[in-house]
Amino acid sequence: MNSTTIIPLGDAHVTLDQVGGKGLSLARMIAAGLPVPDGFQVTTAAYRAFVAAQGLQDVIRGALDGVDVARPATLDAASAAIAAAFERAVIPADTRADLIAAYDRLDRARTAAPRPLAVAVRSSATAEDLPDASFAGQQDTYLNIRGIEALVASVRKCWASLWTARAIAYRLKNQIDQDSVALAVVVQELVPAEAAGILFTANPLNGARHELVINAAWGLGEAVVSGAVTPDTYIVDKQRARVTGRTIADKLVMTVRTETGTREEVVPAARRQRAVLSDPAVLALSRLGQRIESFYGRPMDVEWTWTSTPADAAAEAGFAIVQARPITVLPPDWSLPSTAAAAWPSTPPAR
């Protein structure tokens, strides 16, 4: 396997230029002992080799020539032209061989799981998830991908998603050099989540640093991220380790796995207005969120999943972290009292 194109997800020596913002964050959290599903990273070197081998940089430059952010049709046309070129292009044989080897190795390591192994394929751009750049959702994610052909197709789609109309416009508005960006791909074992959601380690509505906010819904997390479902909301006072607020929503839809991907389906009536998380589960997840905030030293936006575990398992055993990025915009008054800040270690304890 070429170590420049495929890197273990937990490699602690990766750089932003190699694996992008999402990949770097996941690697750092694994090294810190946080519960992140295993996998591997397809580095930006693989993307750049693909683009160079297929002569795609000239296609990209030509498509971007004359693009005007004030004229959405030009963005859509450029994106469509680049996507079509990526779809026609062939992934180099050595990169394909590396993908097969890495996927087979991950598959064999998970002998208890149905085979071929289901994975999540997530884009990770070199200009996303940075402390001063709100770049979430610019590129694509594909869930429940099984088999090498589906994996190869998903990697190529992720690469093309670097050039969606939204991503092109974002870079133009923020004066990010279009020639300098590249995209890595995170491939992770897909957690068979019974519930999932988003955790904010500071209250995004009022800026309160001492409050942690959790959104939760049934199924995989895509319904929450996309806004397709109104999730439950839980508020935790971090200083007192107490749930201080909860709003249980009428959760109409959830994202579930299918044979070849995912779909949204109606939540069974008995679960629609049932709380997704118990208070002990909320507090266990809150502790994970605070470990992540302590590790990064700033408020974080965290995507999590939950799978039920035996009753005697550790409180945090059912949770997994699939992404964490800085919160880039908060109301101004969210300073944490020094006495509370001192109560949390500067680095998270190992599991």
C-alpha positions in Angstrom: 0.0 0.0 0.0 1.3 3.4 -0.9 1.6 5.3 2.4 1.2 8.7 0.6 -2.3 7.8 -0.7 -3.8 5.7 2.1 -3.2 6.4 5.8 -4.7 4.7 8.9 -7.4 7.0 10.4 -5.6 7.1 13.7 -2.2 8.1 12.4 -1.2 10.8 14.8 1.4 12.4 12.4 -1.0 13.4 9.6 -1.2 17.1 8.5 -4.0 19.3 7.3 -2.6 19.3 3.8 -2.7 15.5 3.7 -6.1 14.7 5.1 -8.1 18.0 5.3 -9.9 19.4 8.3 -12.3 16.5 9.1 -9.6 13.9 8.7 -7.1 15.8 10.9 -9.7 16.2 13.6 -10.6 12.5 13.7 -7.0 11.5 13.7 -6.3 13.8 16.7 -9.3 12.5 18.6 -8.3 8.8 18.1 -4.8 9.6 19.4 -6.4 11.3 22.4 -8.4 8.1 23.2 -11.8 9.3 22.2 -14.4 6.8 20.8 -14.1 7.3 17.0 -15.0 4.5 14.6 -12.0 2.9 12.9 -11.1 3.4 9.2 -8.6 4.9 6.9 -7.9 8.2 5.0 -7.5 8.6 1.2 -5.1 11.5 1.2 -5.0 14.6 -0.9 -2.1 13.0 -2.7 -4.5 10.5 -4.2 -6.8 13.4 -5.3 -4.0 15.3 -6.9 -2.7 12.2 -8.7 -6.2 11.5 -10.1 -6.5 15.1 -11.3 -3.1 15.1 -12.8 -3.4 11.7 -14.5 -6.7 12.7 -16.1 -5.8 16.3 -17.1 -8.6 17.6 -14.9 -7.0 20.8 -13.7 -7.4 22.3 -17.2 -11.0 21.3 -17.2 -11.5 22.9 -13.7 -9.8 26.1 -14.7 -11.8 26.3 -18.0 -15.1 25.7 -16.1 -14.3 28.4 -13.6 -13.4 31.0 -16.1 -16.1 33.6 -16.1 -17.8 32.3 -13.0 -19.6 35.1 -11.2 -20.9 34.7 -7.6 -23.7 37.2 -8.3 -24.9 34.9 -11.2 -25.8 31.5 -9.7 -26.4 30.0 -13.1 -22.6 30.3 -13.9 -21.8 28.5 -10.7 -24.2 25.7 -11.5 -22.8 25.4 -15.0 -19.2 25.2 -13.8 -20.0 22.6 -11.2 -21.9 20.5 -13.7 -19.1 20.6 -16.2 -16.5 19.5 -13.6 -18.7 16.8 -12.2 -19.2 15.3 -15.6 -15.5 15.3 -16.2 -14.8 13.6 -12.9 -17.5 11.0 -13.6 -15.8 10.1 -16.9 -12.3 10.0 -15.5 -10.7 6.7 -14.4 -9.0 6.4 -11.0 -5.4 5.4 -11.4 -4.7 1.7 -11.0 -2.3 2.1 -8.1 -4.8 4.2 -6.2 -7.5 1.6 -6.8 -5.3 -1.2 -5.6 -4.5 0.8 -2.4 -8.3 1.3 -1.8 -8.9 -2.4 -2.2 -6.1 -3.3 0.2 -7.2 -0.8 2.8 -10.9 -1.8 2.6 -10.1 -5.5 2.7 -7.9 -5.0 5.8 -10.7 -3.1 7.6 -13.3 -5.7 6.5 -11.2 -8.5 7.9 -10.6 -6.7 11.2 -14.4 -6.6 11.7 -15.2 -10.3 11.5 -18.3 -10.0 13.6 -19.9 -7.5 11.2 -21.9 -8.6 8.1 -19.7 -8.7 5.0 -18.9 -6.8 2.9 -18.4 -4.2 5.6 -20.6 -1.1 5.5 -18.6 2.1 5.7 -19.2 5.9 5.7 -17.4 7.8 3.0 -16.8 11.4 4.0 -15.2 14.3 2.2 -12.5 16.2 4.0 -11.3 19.4 2.3 -8.1 21.3 3.1 -10.1 24.5 3.6 -12.8 23.1 5.9 -13.4 22.7 9.6 -10.8 25.3 10.5 -11.1 27.6 13.5 -11.9 30.7 11.4 -13.8 29.1 8.6 -17.4 27.8 8.8 -17.2 25.3 6.0 -19.5 22.6 7.2 -21.6 20.8 4.6 -19.8 22.0 1.6 -18.8 18.6 0.4 -20.5 15.2 0.3 -20.9 12.2 2.6 -22.1 8.7 1.6 -23.3 6.2 4.1 -23.7 2.5 4.2 -21.3 1.9 1.3 -20.6 -1.8 0.8 -18.0 -3.4 -1.6 -15.1 -2.1 -3.5 -17.0 -0.9 -6.6 -19.4 1.2 -4.5 -16.4 2.5 -2.5 -14.5 3.6 -5.5 -17.5 5.3 -7.0 -18.2 7.1 -3.7 -14.5 8.3 -3.4 -14.8 9.8 -6.9 -18.1 11.5 -6.1 -16.5 12.9 -2.9 -13.6 14.3 -5.0 -16.1 15.9 -7.4 -18.0 17.5 -4.5 -15.0 19.8 -4.0 -16.5 21.6 -7.0 -20.1 22.0 -6.1 -21.6 25.3 -6.8 -21.9 26.1 -3.1 -18.2 25.2 -2.4 -17.0 27.2 -5.4 -19.0 30.3 -4.3 -17.8 29.9 -0.7 -14.2 30.0 -1.8 -14.7 32.9 -4.1 -16.4 34.9 -1.4 -13.7 34.1 1.2 -10.8 34.6 -1.3 -9.6 31.1 -1.0 -7.3 30.1 -4.0 -9.2 27.6 -6.1 -6.0 26.1 -7.5 -4.6 25.4 -4.0 -7.5 23.4 -2.6 -7.6 19.6 -2.5 -9.8 16.9 -1.0 -9.1 13.9 1.1 -11.7 11.2 1.9 -12.4 9.6 5.3 -13.5 6.0 5.1 -14.9 4.7 8.4 -16.7 1.7 9.7 -20.4 2.6 9.7 -21.8 2.5 13.2 -25.3 0.8 13.3 -26.7 3.8 15.1 -30.0 3.6 16.8 -29.8 7.4 17.4 -27.6 10.2 16.4 -27.3 14.0 16.5 -25.2 17.1 17.1 -23.7 18.4 20.4 -22.6 22.0 20.9 -20.2 22.5 23.8 -21.5 26.1 24.2 -25.1 27.3 23.7 -25.2 28.5 20.1 -28.4 30.6 20.8 -27.3 32.6 23.8 -23.6 32.0 23.8 -23.6 30.6 27.3 -20.3 28.8 27.8 -21.4 26.9 30.8 -24.3 25.3 28.9 -23.9 22.4 26.5 -26.7 21.7 24.0 -27.5 18.3 22.5 -29.8 17.6 19.5 -30.9 14.0 19.2 -33.1 11.9 16.8 -33.7 8.3 15.9 -31.6 6.5 13.2 -28.5 7.8 11.5 -27.5 11.4 11.8 -28.2 12.6 8.3 -31.8 13.5 9.1 -30.6 15.9 11.8 -27.7 17.4 9.8 -29.9 18.0 6.8 -32.7 19.5 8.8 -35.2 16.8 7.7 -36.3 16.1 11.3 -37.0 18.3 14.3 -34.8 16.7 17.0 -35.1 16.5 20.7 -33.0 19.2 22.5 -31.3 18.8 25.8 -29.5 21.5 27.8 -26.8 20.6 30.3 -25.3 22.9 32.9 -21.6 21.8 32.7 -20.6 23.2 36.0 -23.3 21.3 38.0 -23.4 18.3 35.7 -27.2 18.6 35.5 -29.8 18.5 32.7 -31.5 21.8 33.0 -33.8 21.7 30.0 -35.3 19.3 27.6 -37.7 19.6 24.6 -39.0 16.3 23.3 -39.9 16.8 19.6 -42.4 15.0 17.4 -39.8 13.2 15.3 -41.6 12.4 12.1 -38.8 10.9 10.0 -35.4 9.1 10.5 -32.6 8.0 8.2 -32.1 4.3 8.0 -29.9 1.9 6.2 -30.9 0.0 3.1 -29.2 -2.7 1.0 -27.4 -0.1 -1.1 -27.4 3.1 0.9 -29.8 5.0 3.1 -33.3 6.4 3.0 -35.7 8.4 5.1 -38.7 6.6 6.5 -41.5 7.4 8.9 -40.7 7.0 12.6 -43.0 4.4 14.3 -45.8 6.1 16.2 -44.7 4.7 19.5 -41.3 6.4 19.2 -42.2 9.7 17.6 -42.7 11.6 20.9 -40.5 9.4 23.1 -37.3 10.9 24.4 -34.3 9.6 22.4 -31.9 9.9 25.4 -32.3 9.3 29.1 -30.8 11.9 31.5 -27.9 9.5 32.4 -27.2 9.1 28.6 -27.4 12.9 28.2 -24.9 13.4 31.0 -22.6 10.6 29.6 -22.6 12.3 26.2 -22.1 15.7 27.8 -18.9 14.3 29.5 -17.6 13.2 26.1 -18.4 16.7 24.7 -16.5 18.3 27.5 -13.5 16.1 26.9 -13.4 17.2 23.3 -13.8 20.9 24.2 -11.0 20.5 26.8 -8.8 18.8 24.2 -9.3 21.6 21.6 -9.4 24.4 24.1 -12.5 26.0 22.4 -16.2 25.5 21.9 -16.9 22.6 19.5 -19.7 21.3 17.3 -19.7 17.5 17.5 -21.5 14.9 15.5 -22.3 11.7 17.5 -24.0 8.3 17.2 -25.4 6.0 19.9 -25.9 2.2 19.9 -27.4 0.4 22.8 -25.0 -1.7 25.0 -25.5 -4.2 27.8 -26.8 -2.7 31.0 -23.5 -3.3 32.8 -21.4 -1.6 30.1 -19.6 1.7 30.8 -22.0 4.7 30.6 -20.2 6.2 27.6 -19.8 2.8 25.8 -22.7 3.3 23.4 -21.5 6.6 22.0 -19.2 7.2 19.0 -17.9 10.5 17.7 -17.9 10.9 13.9 -16.9 14.5 13.5 -15.9 17.6 15.6 -15.2 21.1 14.4 -14.9 24.5 16.0 -17.9 26.6 16.5 -17.0 29.7 14.5 -19.8 32.0 15.5 -21.1 32.6 19.0 -22.8 35.5 20.7 -20.1 37.6 22.5 -20.9 36.9 26.2 -19.9 33.3 26.7 -16.9 33.4 29.0 -16.6 30.5 31.4 -15.8 31.4 35.1 -12.2 30.5 35.9 -13.2 28.2 38.8 -15.2 26.0 36.4 -12.6 26.1 33.8 -10.0 24.8 36.3 -12.1 21.8 37.0 -11.5 20.3 33.6 -8.1 18.8 32.5 -6.2 20.3 29.6 -6.2 17.0 27.8 -8.9 14.2 27.8 -8.1 11.1 29.8 -7.4 7.9 27.8 -10.2 5.4 27.6 
